[in-house]
Amino acid sequence: MCARCAQLVEKLQQYRRIADRVGDKLTTAALDNLAEQYAAQKLAMHPKAEERPNGS
């Protein structure tokens, strides 16, 4: 994992932890939106790393 991806994963985990603790729906939705944006950035940087072989 590259350094930028490590930063994105750290931010994702941070926002998800905060969202789990907050009871306000608007704040939770905003944090979920930020987490989705960081996940999309990570996927855009390394699209093949997220793909899994279809061996099921």
VEXSEMI-522300 format. One record per residue: y, x, z of N, C-alpha, C in turn; residue in one letter; residue number from 1. Coordinates in steps of 0.1 Angstrom, whole numbers, plus 5000, padded with zeros to 4 digits. Atoms other than C-alpha are relative to their C-alpha. Last residue first. Layout:
REM VEXSEMI-522300
((Y; X; Z); (Y; X; Z); (Y; X; Z); 'A'; NUM)
...
***
This chain:
REM VEXSEMI-522300
((5006; 5010; 4991); (4815; 4840; 4934); (4991; 4992; 4992); 'S'; 56)
((5014; 4997; 4999); (4822; 4872; 4913); (4993; 4989; 5009); 'G'; 55)
((5007; 5013; 4999); (4856; 4864; 4901); (4985; 5002; 5000); 'N'; 54)
((5010; 5002; 5011); (4873; 4897; 4909); (4993; 4986; 5002); 'P'; 53)
((5013; 4997; 4996); (4903; 4893; 4932); (4990; 4997; 4989); 'R'; 52)
((5010; 5007; 5007); (4939; 4894; 4922); (4986; 5005; 5005); 'E'; 51)
((5003; 5013; 4994); (4964; 4905; 4948); (4989; 4993; 4994); 'E'; 50)
((5006; 4997; 4986); (4964; 4942; 4939); (4996; 4987; 5007); 'A'; 49)
((5015; 4998; 5001); (4968; 4932; 4902); (4994; 5003; 5014); 'K'; 48)
((5007; 5013; 5003); (5003; 4917; 4907); (4985; 5002; 5000); 'P'; 47)
((5014; 4995; 5002); (5018; 4948; 4925); (4991; 4988; 4997); 'H'; 46)
((5000; 4985; 5000); (5056; 4945; 4926); (4986; 5005; 4996); 'M'; 45)
((4993; 4996; 5012); (5057; 4908; 4917); (4999; 5015; 4998); 'A'; 44)
((5009; 5003; 5011); (5031; 4900; 4944); (5006; 5005; 4986); 'L'; 43)
((5012; 4991; 4999); (5052; 4917; 4970); (4991; 4998; 4988); 'K'; 42)
((4996; 4987; 5004); (5083; 4899; 4958); (4989; 5010; 5001); 'Q'; 41)
((4998; 5000; 5014); (5065; 4866; 4959); (5005; 5014; 4995); 'A'; 40)
((5014; 5000; 5006); (5053; 4872; 4994); (5001; 5001; 4985); 'A'; 39)
((5005; 4986; 4999); (5089; 4881; 5004); (4986; 5001; 4995); 'Y'; 38)
((4993; 4991; 5009); (5101; 4848; 4989); (4996; 5014; 5001); 'Q'; 37)
((5005; 5002; 5013); (5074; 4828; 5006); (5007; 5009; 4990); 'E'; 36)
((5013; 4994; 5000); (5083; 4843; 5040); (4994; 4998; 4986); 'A'; 35)
((4998; 4985; 5000); (5120; 4834; 5034); (4986; 5007; 4999); 'L'; 34)
((4995; 4997; 5013); (5110; 4798; 5026); (5002; 5015; 4998); 'N'; 33)
((5011; 5001; 5009); (5088; 4796; 5057); (5005; 5003; 4985); 'D'; 32)
((5009; 4988; 4998); (5117; 4808; 5077); (4988; 5000; 4991); 'L'; 31)
((4993; 4988; 5006); (5140; 4782; 5062); (4992; 5013; 5002); 'A'; 30)
((5001; 5001; 5015); (5114; 4754; 5068); (5008; 5012; 4994); 'A'; 29)
((5013; 4997; 5005); (5110; 4765; 5104); (4999; 5000; 4985); 'T'; 28)
((5002; 4986; 4998); (5147; 4765; 5110); (4987; 5004; 4995); 'T'; 27)
((4992; 4994; 5010); (5150; 4730; 5096); (4999; 5015; 5000); 'L'; 26)
((5006; 5001; 5014); (5120; 4717; 5115); (5009; 5007; 4990); 'K'; 25)
((4991; 5007; 5009); (5133; 4730; 5149); (4995; 5000; 4986); 'D'; 24)
((5003; 5014; 5001); (5104; 4738; 5172); (5008; 4993; 4990); 'G'; 23)
((4988; 5008; 5001); (5106; 4776; 5169); (4995; 4985; 4997); 'V'; 22)
((4994; 5002; 4987); (5077; 4797; 5182); (5011; 4990; 4999); 'R'; 21)
((5010; 5006; 4991); (5054; 4796; 5151); (5006; 4996; 5013); 'D'; 20)
((5002; 5014; 5004); (5084; 4802; 5128); (4990; 4993; 5009); 'A'; 19)
((4988; 5008; 4996); (5093; 4833; 5147); (4998; 4986; 4997); 'I'; 18)
((5000; 5001; 4985); (5058; 4847; 5143); (5011; 4992; 5005); 'R'; 17)
((5011; 5010; 4996); (5058; 4838; 5106); (4999; 4999; 5015); 'R'; 16)
((4995; 5014; 5003); (5092; 4855; 5101); (4989; 4990; 5004); 'Y'; 15)
((4989; 5003; 4990); (5080; 4887; 5118); (5004; 4986; 4998); 'Q'; 14)
((5006; 5002; 4987); (5047; 4888; 5099); (5010; 4996; 5010); 'Q'; 13)
((5007; 5012; 5001); (5065; 4884; 5065); (4994; 4996; 5014); 'L'; 12)
((4991; 5011; 5000); (5090; 4911; 5075); (4993; 4986; 5000); 'K'; 11)
((4994; 5001; 4987); (5062; 4935; 5083); (5010; 4989; 5002); 'E'; 10)
((5010; 5005; 4991); (5044; 4927; 5051); (5005; 4999; 5014); 'V'; 9)
((5001; 5015; 5003); (5076; 4932; 5031); (4990; 4994; 5009); 'L'; 8)
((4988; 5007; 4994); (5082; 4966; 5048); (4999; 4985; 4998); 'Q'; 7)
((5002; 4999; 4986); (5046; 4977; 5040); (5012; 4993; 5007); 'A'; 6)
((5009; 5011; 4997); (5051; 4965; 5004); (4997; 5000; 5016); 'C'; 5)
((4993; 5012; 5001); (5081; 4988; 5002); (4992; 4988; 5003); 'R'; 4)
((4991; 5001; 4988); (5062; 5018; 5016); (5008; 4986; 4999); 'A'; 3)
((4988; 4992; 5000); (5034; 5014; 4991); (5009; 4997; 5011); 'C'; 2)
((4988; 5009; 5000); (5000; 5000; 5000); (5012; 5009; 5000); 'M'; 1)
***
